[in-house]
Amino acid sequence: MKDKKVSDRDKILRGMDKVYARLIESKKKTNSDMIVIRDNRIMKIKAD
């Protein structure tokens, strides 16, 4: 059972990596800013 949980966790993490990569690609394509939190401050940054 523990192996299945690790496997599911790995799948979720790989999926989240893909989502993040697609988000950046989409933002670059539309030339829009990304909103992120750094040092407890909300910042706008370019997707480049």
CHARMM internal coordinates of N, CA and C (Angstrom, degrees):
IC EDIT
DIST 1 N 1 CA 1.4540
DIST 1 CA 1 C 1.5270
ANGL 1 N 1 CA 1 C 111.04
DIST 1 C 2 N 1.3251
ANGL 1 CA 1 C 2 N 116.90
DIHE 1 N 1 CA 1 C 2 N -36.58
DIST 2 N 2 CA 1.4591
ANGL 1 C 2 N 2 CA 120.17
DIHE 1 CA 1 C 2 N 2 CA -178.60
DIST 2 CA 2 C 1.5321
ANGL 2 N 2 CA 2 C 111.01
DIHE 1 C 2 N 2 CA 2 C -64.65
DIST 2 C 3 N 1.3434
ANGL 2 CA 2 C 3 N 117.18
DIHE 2 N 2 CA 2 C 3 N -37.49
DIST 3 N 3 CA 1.4592
ANGL 2 C 3 N 3 CA 120.58
DIHE 2 CA 2 C 3 N 3 CA 178.24
DIST 3 CA 3 C 1.5192
ANGL 3 N 3 CA 3 C 111.30
DIHE 2 C 3 N 3 CA 3 C -62.55
DIST 3 C 4 N 1.3196
ANGL 3 CA 3 C 4 N 117.75
DIHE 3 N 3 CA 3 C 4 N -37.71
DIST 4 N 4 CA 1.4576
ANGL 3 C 4 N 4 CA 121.06
DIHE 3 CA 3 C 4 N 4 CA 179.06
DIST 4 CA 4 C 1.5244
ANGL 4 N 4 CA 4 C 110.63
DIHE 3 C 4 N 4 CA 4 C -65.38
DIST 4 C 5 N 1.3292
ANGL 4 CA 4 C 5 N 117.88
DIHE 4 N 4 CA 4 C 5 N -39.91
DIST 5 N 5 CA 1.4554
ANGL 4 C 5 N 5 CA 121.07
DIHE 4 CA 4 C 5 N 5 CA 179.11
DIST 5 CA 5 C 1.5154
ANGL 5 N 5 CA 5 C 110.94
DIHE 4 C 5 N 5 CA 5 C -64.39
DIST 5 C 6 N 1.3190
ANGL 5 CA 5 C 6 N 117.06
DIHE 5 N 5 CA 5 C 6 N -41.44
DIST 6 N 6 CA 1.4607
ANGL 5 C 6 N 6 CA 120.98
DIHE 5 CA 5 C 6 N 6 CA 178.69
DIST 6 CA 6 C 1.5233
ANGL 6 N 6 CA 6 C 109.41
DIHE 5 C 6 N 6 CA 6 C -65.30
DIST 6 C 7 N 1.3003
ANGL 6 CA 6 C 7 N 116.51
DIHE 6 N 6 CA 6 C 7 N -40.85
DIST 7 N 7 CA 1.4552
ANGL 6 C 7 N 7 CA 121.15
DIHE 6 CA 6 C 7 N 7 CA 179.58
DIST 7 CA 7 C 1.5292
ANGL 7 N 7 CA 7 C 110.68
DIHE 6 C 7 N 7 CA 7 C -63.18
DIST 7 C 8 N 1.3235
ANGL 7 CA 7 C 8 N 117.30
DIHE 7 N 7 CA 7 C 8 N -45.41
DIST 8 N 8 CA 1.4606
ANGL 7 C 8 N 8 CA 121.18
DIHE 7 CA 7 C 8 N 8 CA 178.58
DIST 8 CA 8 C 1.5286
ANGL 8 N 8 CA 8 C 110.74
DIHE 7 C 8 N 8 CA 8 C -62.48
DIST 8 C 9 N 1.3244
ANGL 8 CA 8 C 9 N 116.65
DIHE 8 N 8 CA 8 C 9 N -41.60
DIST 9 N 9 CA 1.4664
ANGL 8 C 9 N 9 CA 121.28
DIHE 8 CA 8 C 9 N 9 CA 179.24
DIST 9 CA 9 C 1.5205
ANGL 9 N 9 CA 9 C 110.33
DIHE 8 C 9 N 9 CA 9 C -62.03
DIST 9 C 10 N 1.3237
ANGL 9 CA 9 C 10 N 116.59
DIHE 9 N 9 CA 9 C 10 N -43.20
DIST 10 N 10 CA 1.4636
ANGL 9 C 10 N 10 CA 120.58
DIHE 9 CA 9 C 10 N 10 CA 178.83
DIST 10 CA 10 C 1.5257
ANGL 10 N 10 CA 10 C 111.50
DIHE 9 C 10 N 10 CA 10 C -63.21
DIST 10 C 11 N 1.3175
ANGL 10 CA 10 C 11 N 116.97
DIHE 10 N 10 CA 10 C 11 N -40.52
DIST 11 N 11 CA 1.4590
ANGL 10 C 11 N 11 CA 120.97
DIHE 10 CA 10 C 11 N 11 CA 178.29
DIST 11 CA 11 C 1.5226
ANGL 11 N 11 CA 11 C 111.20
DIHE 10 C 11 N 11 CA 11 C -62.81
DIST 11 C 12 N 1.3173
ANGL 11 CA 11 C 12 N 115.55
DIHE 11 N 11 CA 11 C 12 N -41.95
DIST 12 N 12 CA 1.4693
ANGL 11 C 12 N 12 CA 120.06
DIHE 11 CA 11 C 12 N 12 CA 179.95
DIST 12 CA 12 C 1.5244
ANGL 12 N 12 CA 12 C 110.13
DIHE 11 C 12 N 12 CA 12 C -64.41
DIST 12 C 13 N 1.3218
ANGL 12 CA 12 C 13 N 117.58
DIHE 12 N 12 CA 12 C 13 N -44.68
DIST 13 N 13 CA 1.4640
ANGL 12 C 13 N 13 CA 121.21
DIHE 12 CA 12 C 13 N 13 CA -179.67
DIST 13 CA 13 C 1.5243
ANGL 13 N 13 CA 13 C 111.68
DIHE 12 C 13 N 13 CA 13 C -64.14
DIST 13 C 14 N 1.3256
ANGL 13 CA 13 C 14 N 117.33
DIHE 13 N 13 CA 13 C 14 N -41.01
DIST 14 N 14 CA 1.4732
ANGL 13 C 14 N 14 CA 120.10
DIHE 13 CA 13 C 14 N 14 CA 176.94
DIST 14 CA 14 C 1.5150
ANGL 14 N 14 CA 14 C 110.50
DIHE 13 C 14 N 14 CA 14 C -63.92
DIST 14 C 15 N 1.3303
ANGL 14 CA 14 C 15 N 116.90
DIHE 14 N 14 CA 14 C 15 N -39.66
DIST 15 N 15 CA 1.4604
ANGL 14 C 15 N 15 CA 120.96
DIHE 14 CA 14 C 15 N 15 CA 178.10
DIST 15 CA 15 C 1.5205
ANGL 15 N 15 CA 15 C 111.64
DIHE 14 C 15 N 15 CA 15 C -63.76
DIST 15 C 16 N 1.3230
ANGL 15 CA 15 C 16 N 117.44
DIHE 15 N 15 CA 15 C 16 N -41.02
DIST 16 N 16 CA 1.4659
ANGL 15 C 16 N 16 CA 121.40
DIHE 15 CA 15 C 16 N 16 CA 178.83
DIST 16 CA 16 C 1.5334
ANGL 16 N 16 CA 16 C 110.82
DIHE 15 C 16 N 16 CA 16 C -65.69
DIST 16 C 17 N 1.3259
ANGL 16 CA 16 C 17 N 117.36
DIHE 16 N 16 CA 16 C 17 N -36.13
DIST 17 N 17 CA 1.4679
ANGL 16 C 17 N 17 CA 120.48
DIHE 16 CA 16 C 17 N 17 CA 175.88
DIST 17 CA 17 C 1.5265
ANGL 17 N 17 CA 17 C 110.86
DIHE 16 C 17 N 17 CA 17 C -62.69
DIST 17 C 18 N 1.3283
ANGL 17 CA 17 C 18 N 116.25
DIHE 17 N 17 CA 17 C 18 N -40.88
DIST 18 N 18 CA 1.4659
ANGL 17 C 18 N 18 CA 120.25
DIHE 17 CA 17 C 18 N 18 CA 178.93
DIST 18 CA 18 C 1.5255
ANGL 18 N 18 CA 18 C 110.85
DIHE 17 C 18 N 18 CA 18 C -65.68
DIST 18 C 19 N 1.3172
ANGL 18 CA 18 C 19 N 116.55
DIHE 18 N 18 CA 18 C 19 N -41.21
DIST 19 N 19 CA 1.4694
ANGL 18 C 19 N 19 CA 120.94
DIHE 18 CA 18 C 19 N 19 CA 179.25
DIST 19 CA 19 C 1.5232
ANGL 19 N 19 CA 19 C 110.15
DIHE 18 C 19 N 19 CA 19 C -61.07
DIST 19 C 20 N 1.3225
ANGL 19 CA 19 C 20 N 116.86
DIHE 19 N 19 CA 19 C 20 N -44.11
DIST 20 N 20 CA 1.4666
ANGL 19 C 20 N 20 CA 121.51
DIHE 19 CA 19 C 20 N 20 CA -179.83
DIST 20 CA 20 C 1.5347
ANGL 20 N 20 CA 20 C 111.03
DIHE 19 C 20 N 20 CA 20 C -63.20
DIST 20 C 21 N 1.3304
ANGL 20 CA 20 C 21 N 116.16
DIHE 20 N 20 CA 20 C 21 N -43.54
DIST 21 N 21 CA 1.4635
ANGL 20 C 21 N 21 CA 120.24
DIHE 20 CA 20 C 21 N 21 CA 179.09
DIST 21 CA 21 C 1.5272
ANGL 21 N 21 CA 21 C 110.87
DIHE 20 C 21 N 21 CA 21 C -63.22
DIST 21 C 22 N 1.3202
ANGL 21 CA 21 C 22 N 117.26
DIHE 21 N 21 CA 21 C 22 N -41.10
DIST 22 N 22 CA 1.4664
ANGL 21 C 22 N 22 CA 120.98
DIHE 21 CA 21 C 22 N 22 CA 179.23
DIST 22 CA 22 C 1.5199
ANGL 22 N 22 CA 22 C 111.54
DIHE 21 C 22 N 22 CA 22 C -67.68
DIST 22 C 23 N 1.3285
ANGL 22 CA 22 C 23 N 117.11
DIHE 22 N 22 CA 22 C 23 N -35.80
DIST 23 N 23 CA 1.4597
ANGL 22 C 23 N 23 CA 121.04
DIHE 22 CA 22 C 23 N 23 CA 177.36
DIST 23 CA 23 C 1.5189
ANGL 23 N 23 CA 23 C 110.54
DIHE 22 C 23 N 23 CA 23 C -62.23
DIST 23 C 24 N 1.3235
ANGL 23 CA 23 C 24 N 117.10
DIHE 23 N 23 CA 23 C 24 N -47.53
DIST 24 N 24 CA 1.4625
ANGL 23 C 24 N 24 CA 121.11
DIHE 23 CA 23 C 24 N 24 CA 179.57
DIST 24 CA 24 C 1.5224
ANGL 24 N 24 CA 24 C 110.36
DIHE 23 C 24 N 24 CA 24 C -62.47
DIST 24 C 25 N 1.3222
ANGL 24 CA 24 C 25 N 117.06
DIHE 24 N 24 CA 24 C 25 N -43.12
DIST 25 N 25 CA 1.4675
ANGL 24 C 25 N 25 CA 121.13
DIHE 24 CA 24 C 25 N 25 CA 178.25
DIST 25 CA 25 C 1.5223
ANGL 25 N 25 CA 25 C 110.90
DIHE 24 C 25 N 25 CA 25 C -60.10
DIST 25 C 26 N 1.3168
ANGL 25 CA 25 C 26 N 117.14
DIHE 25 N 25 CA 25 C 26 N -42.73
DIST 26 N 26 CA 1.4588
ANGL 25 C 26 N 26 CA 121.71
DIHE 25 CA 25 C 26 N 26 CA 179.35
DIST 26 CA 26 C 1.5277
ANGL 26 N 26 CA 26 C 111.30
DIHE 25 C 26 N 26 CA 26 C -64.78
DIST 26 C 27 N 1.3284
ANGL 26 CA 26 C 27 N 116.70
DIHE 26 N 26 CA 26 C 27 N -42.82
DIST 27 N 27 CA 1.4682
ANGL 26 C 27 N 27 CA 120.96
DIHE 26 CA 26 C 27 N 27 CA 179.73
DIST 27 CA 27 C 1.5306
ANGL 27 N 27 CA 27 C 111.03
DIHE 26 C 27 N 27 CA 27 C -65.04
DIST 27 C 28 N 1.3311
ANGL 27 CA 27 C 28 N 117.25
DIHE 27 N 27 CA 27 C 28 N -37.70
DIST 28 N 28 CA 1.4658
ANGL 27 C 28 N 28 CA 120.59
DIHE 27 CA 27 C 28 N 28 CA 177.79
DIST 28 CA 28 C 1.5254
ANGL 28 N 28 CA 28 C 110.46
DIHE 27 C 28 N 28 CA 28 C -66.02
DIST 28 C 29 N 1.3221
ANGL 28 CA 28 C 29 N 115.97
DIHE 28 N 28 CA 28 C 29 N -40.84
DIST 29 N 29 CA 1.4561
ANGL 28 C 29 N 29 CA 121.33
DIHE 28 CA 28 C 29 N 29 CA -177.65
DIST 29 CA 29 C 1.5261
ANGL 29 N 29 CA 29 C 111.50
DIHE 28 C 29 N 29 CA 29 C -64.50
DIST 29 C 30 N 1.3376
ANGL 29 CA 29 C 30 N 116.80
DIHE 29 N 29 CA 29 C 30 N -38.55
DIST 30 N 30 CA 1.4571
ANGL 29 C 30 N 30 CA 120.75
DIHE 29 CA 29 C 30 N 30 CA -178.32
DIST 30 CA 30 C 1.5217
ANGL 30 N 30 CA 30 C 112.82
DIHE 29 C 30 N 30 CA 30 C -93.57
DIST 30 C 31 N 1.3361
ANGL 30 CA 30 C 31 N 116.26
DIHE 30 N 30 CA 30 C 31 N -0.26
DIST 31 N 31 CA 1.4672
ANGL 30 C 31 N 31 CA 122.70
DIHE 30 CA 30 C 31 N 31 CA 178.86
DIST 31 CA 31 C 1.5314
ANGL 31 N 31 CA 31 C 111.60
DIHE 30 C 31 N 31 CA 31 C 54.86
DIST 31 C 32 N 1.3176
ANGL 31 CA 31 C 32 N 115.41
DIHE 31 N 31 CA 31 C 32 N 46.93
DIST 32 N 32 CA 1.4632
ANGL 31 C 32 N 32 CA 119.75
DIHE 31 CA 31 C 32 N 32 CA 179.81
DIST 32 CA 32 C 1.5263
ANGL 32 N 32 CA 32 C 110.45
DIHE 31 C 32 N 32 CA 32 C -115.02
DIST 32 C 33 N 1.3191
ANGL 32 CA 32 C 33 N 116.15
DIHE 32 N 32 CA 32 C 33 N 163.38
DIST 33 N 33 CA 1.4553
ANGL 32 C 33 N 33 CA 122.27
DIHE 32 CA 32 C 33 N 33 CA -178.67
DIST 33 CA 33 C 1.5281
ANGL 33 N 33 CA 33 C 110.77
DIHE 32 C 33 N 33 CA 33 C -82.26
DIST 33 C 34 N 1.3358
ANGL 33 CA 33 C 34 N 113.96
DIHE 33 N 33 CA 33 C 34 N 155.00
DIST 34 N 34 CA 1.4588
ANGL 33 C 34 N 34 CA 120.44
DIHE 33 CA 33 C 34 N 34 CA 172.60
DIST 34 CA 34 C 1.5243
ANGL 34 N 34 CA 34 C 107.64
DIHE 33 C 34 N 34 CA 34 C -105.50
DIST 34 C 35 N 1.3078
ANGL 34 CA 34 C 35 N 116.23
DIHE 34 N 34 CA 34 C 35 N 141.63
DIST 35 N 35 CA 1.4575
ANGL 34 C 35 N 35 CA 121.48
DIHE 34 CA 34 C 35 N 35 CA 177.57
DIST 35 CA 35 C 1.5338
ANGL 35 N 35 CA 35 C 107.00
DIHE 34 C 35 N 35 CA 35 C -102.69
DIST 35 C 36 N 1.3315
ANGL 35 CA 35 C 36 N 116.38
DIHE 35 N 35 CA 35 C 36 N 121.52
DIST 36 N 36 CA 1.4629
ANGL 35 C 36 N 36 CA 121.28
DIHE 35 CA 35 C 36 N 36 CA -178.82
DIST 36 CA 36 C 1.5245
ANGL 36 N 36 CA 36 C 109.63
DIHE 35 C 36 N 36 CA 36 C -133.38
DIST 36 C 37 N 1.3139
ANGL 36 CA 36 C 37 N 115.43
DIHE 36 N 36 CA 36 C 37 N 164.25
DIST 37 N 37 CA 1.4584
ANGL 36 C 37 N 37 CA 121.32
DIHE 36 CA 36 C 37 N 37 CA 175.40
DIST 37 CA 37 C 1.5224
ANGL 37 N 37 CA 37 C 107.64
DIHE 36 C 37 N 37 CA 37 C -109.93
DIST 37 C 38 N 1.3234
ANGL 37 CA 37 C 38 N 116.24
DIHE 37 N 37 CA 37 C 38 N 122.28
DIST 38 N 38 CA 1.4675
ANGL 37 C 38 N 38 CA 122.71
DIHE 37 CA 37 C 38 N 38 CA 176.19
DIST 38 CA 38 C 1.5100
ANGL 38 N 38 CA 38 C 108.33
DIHE 37 C 38 N 38 CA 38 C -131.83
DIST 38 C 39 N 1.3156
ANGL 38 CA 38 C 39 N 116.44
DIHE 38 N 38 CA 38 C 39 N 129.87
DIST 39 N 39 CA 1.4608
ANGL 38 C 39 N 39 CA 122.02
DIHE 38 CA 38 C 39 N 39 CA 179.74
DIST 39 CA 39 C 1.5313
ANGL 39 N 39 CA 39 C 111.50
DIHE 38 C 39 N 39 CA 39 C 52.24
DIST 39 C 40 N 1.3234
ANGL 39 CA 39 C 40 N 115.84
DIHE 39 N 39 CA 39 C 40 N 42.59
DIST 40 N 40 CA 1.4679
ANGL 39 C 40 N 40 CA 122.89
DIHE 39 CA 39 C 40 N 40 CA 178.98
DIST 40 CA 40 C 1.5285
ANGL 40 N 40 CA 40 C 112.94
DIHE 39 C 40 N 40 CA 40 C 61.73
DIST 40 C 41 N 1.3258
ANGL 40 CA 40 C 41 N 116.92
DIHE 40 N 40 CA 40 C 41 N 24.70
DIST 41 N 41 CA 1.4674
ANGL 40 C 41 N 41 CA 121.47
DIHE 40 CA 40 C 41 N 41 CA 175.95
DIST 41 CA 41 C 1.5187
ANGL 41 N 41 CA 41 C 108.20
DIHE 40 C 41 N 41 CA 41 C -125.27
DIST 41 C 42 N 1.3198
ANGL 41 CA 41 C 42 N 116.40
DIHE 41 N 41 CA 41 C 42 N 142.96
DIST 42 N 42 CA 1.4562
ANGL 41 C 42 N 42 CA 121.75
DIHE 41 CA 41 C 42 N 42 CA 176.94
DIST 42 CA 42 C 1.5237
ANGL 42 N 42 CA 42 C 107.27
DIHE 41 C 42 N 42 CA 42 C -86.24
DIST 42 C 43 N 1.3421
ANGL 42 CA 42 C 43 N 115.68
DIHE 42 N 42 CA 42 C 43 N 127.66
DIST 43 N 43 CA 1.4636
ANGL 42 C 43 N 43 CA 120.58
DIHE 42 CA 42 C 43 N 43 CA -175.84
DIST 43 CA 43 C 1.5263
ANGL 43 N 43 CA 43 C 110.22
DIHE 42 C 43 N 43 CA 43 C -131.20
DIST 43 C 44 N 1.3254
ANGL 43 CA 43 C 44 N 116.14
DIHE 43 N 43 CA 43 C 44 N 149.00
DIST 44 N 44 CA 1.4561
ANGL 43 C 44 N 44 CA 123.19
DIHE 43 CA 43 C 44 N 44 CA 171.02
DIST 44 CA 44 C 1.5176
ANGL 44 N 44 CA 44 C 107.22
DIHE 43 C 44 N 44 CA 44 C -100.27
DIST 44 C 45 N 1.3353
ANGL 44 CA 44 C 45 N 117.25
DIHE 44 N 44 CA 44 C 45 N 130.01
DIST 45 N 45 CA 1.4623
ANGL 44 C 45 N 45 CA 120.54
DIHE 44 CA 44 C 45 N 45 CA 176.39
DIST 45 CA 45 C 1.5192
ANGL 45 N 45 CA 45 C 108.97
DIHE 44 C 45 N 45 CA 45 C -133.78
DIST 45 C 46 N 1.3181
ANGL 45 CA 45 C 46 N 115.69
DIHE 45 N 45 CA 45 C 46 N 153.97
DIST 46 N 46 CA 1.4665
ANGL 45 C 46 N 46 CA 120.70
DIHE 45 CA 45 C 46 N 46 CA 175.24
DIST 46 CA 46 C 1.5235
ANGL 46 N 46 CA 46 C 109.04
DIHE 45 C 46 N 46 CA 46 C -73.92
DIST 46 C 47 N 1.2972
ANGL 46 CA 46 C 47 N 117.82
DIHE 46 N 46 CA 46 C 47 N 149.30
DIST 47 N 47 CA 1.4562
ANGL 46 C 47 N 47 CA 122.42
DIHE 46 CA 46 C 47 N 47 CA -177.93
DIST 47 CA 47 C 1.5259
ANGL 47 N 47 CA 47 C 112.66
DIHE 46 C 47 N 47 CA 47 C -78.74
DIST 47 C 48 N 1.3224
ANGL 47 CA 47 C 48 N 117.82
DIHE 47 N 47 CA 47 C 48 N -7.28
DIST 48 N 48 CA 1.4689
ANGL 47 C 48 N 48 CA 119.36
DIHE 47 CA 47 C 48 N 48 CA -179.40
DIST 48 CA 48 C 1.4881
ANGL 48 N 48 CA 48 C 107.80
DIHE 47 C 48 N 48 CA 48 C -55.78
END
COOR INIT
IC SEED 1 N 1 CA 1 C
IC BUILD
